[in-house]
Amino acid sequence: MKNDEREKMQKDGLFYTNACKKCTDLTPEIETLFQQKEYDQIKAILEENRDEITLDNDLSLLYYLVDLYNTERSNHLQFTIFSESKSIPEVINLFNLLKFMLRRIEFDLPDAFKQFYMFVIKNHISAFAIQMSVQFGCVNKELVFNRIKEGE
């Protein structure tokens, strides 16, 4: 990806929120690896630069999403968190939408469960992704898990 393309994506809010020079330098390489489905290499780069990526919300989240992907693959799921995403910003957006759907369930908003269920089906979201999203994004985790379990 060229610098002018990355700058436009950042301006439009479609790319990383870089807080450090190292993160800015890593993002094109990581995005290329994502396009090539080289998730183990992404994880290695993120591990190697762990201290720096903690300054970048998206790269920090990607670190955990690669673990989620590996869990989904090791459980032989047909679809993974990366299946429906063509870029890192797309997968970050997907995960953030999932968190917001779960927060709607947590706050018992009207039609929250119906919208959540449709979102999960449409985007092939795994139980592992739901569990991780609840852990990352919900305050009353037990309540959300119980509401999902009960289908309310």
Buried (B, 14 or more C-beta within 10 A) or exposed (E): BEEEEBEEBBEEEBBBEBBBEBBBEBBBEBBEBBEEEBBEBBBEBBEEBEEBBBBBBBBBBBBBBBBBBBBBEEEEBEEBBBBBBEBBBBBBBBBBBBBBBBBBBBEEEEEBBEBBBEBBEEBBBBEBBBBBBBEBBBEEBEBBBEBBEEEE
